[in-house]
Amino acid sequence: MNSILLDTLNNKKTSRPPVWFMRQAGRILPSYQKLKKKYSFSQLMNDPKLASEVTLLPIRDLGVDAAILFSDILIVPEALGMGLEFTEKGPVFDNPLTKYKNPSDSLIKDSSKLSHVYNNIDKIIEVRDVNTPLIGFCGGPLTTFCFMFRGHVRDVTFNDAIKFLYSNPVESKKIIDSLVETSIEYAVNQVKHGIDCFQLFETYAGLIPVDMYKEIMLPASKKILNAVKDLNIPTIFFPKNFGNGLQYISKDICDYVSIDWHTNLFHARDIVNKEVGIQGNIDPRLLYSDYSNIENYLSKLIPFGSENQDWIINLGHGFLPDIDHKKAKFVVEWIKENDWKR
Ligand code: CP3
């Protein structure tokens, strides 16, 4: 495969940094919104033809250097029997773990609930351009754990989950263990079906102290990432709001670490182990500002890109739903057309 993303991941020199965006599949593209008028999110995810189409839309509409699988991180708890529904207001579980005294007893794995994703990967690989790499993913242990306790869709405090983590450490460990086991099976099967790269989305890493994340969650994240790496697929870890915890990210955890928008890129490069590459970290709100501001922001990235070959350009979190996709396209074109002084 002739891919600037894979070349970068394989330590080859390239003339510019590769670029893709978190939450690029779905959400902002008019072509996706058109499909959403006809089909529900679940329909789009469960039909290989539609799921592969949505996965590949950003390649055509934005010109990004990689596709990310159109799916969701909540598929894993669904496969543990939690009954997931994507409503107008967002995802809802039939059986949130707040319902149970010993929630781990309620988690019973049904691997068949994951098989539609593997069919989607097969289809994507069949229809994609041969030079389009496919990124697979799953949710990080803390982020997934948090959603499993969420009773109300609009609640993003995750107070119930965090309270449970502090008050029931033994039972919490059992839940994390079953998440890790299912996530490994899921990630390994994504690799077997042909993904080229894997990202672990740990969006809510910042909800607990760095030291607590390091002790309880990082070993769990590492197990999932290592299962993929053992099959020779490069791994990216996105621990959002991990702050100084970035100093604990080493090559035995992941190949690349994705930096959130709050952290300075040069500072991140300083504290992350030198063997680990950096992804990130454009502020998603930049895409609300005008073209000259966007250009100004991007120009300031040139010195970093000139010095660092092991850098993948991405956002510091996903696209916001109400941005103008033309601005995202402009960012990609600007990155492709500029001289990165390498
Ligand atoms: O990056 C991509 O575009 C690939 C697909 C993808 C989706 N969700 C599709 C989706 C990925 C990687 C995710 C990850 C995800 N899902 C995360 C971690 C990353 C992050 O953004 O923080 C989280 C926390 C979720 C959980 C989730 N799924 C929520 C809170 C929601 C509702 C709000 C929202 O994001 O739109 C979803 C639904 C969801 N997942 C949609 C899409 C395209 C919207 C469904 C729709 O179009 O109706």
Residues whose N, C-alpha, C, O or C-beta is under 5 A from the ligand:
A	BS01	CP3	F21 M22 R23 Q24 A25 G26 R27 F41 I68 L69 F70 S71 D72 I73 G90 P91 F201 T203 G318
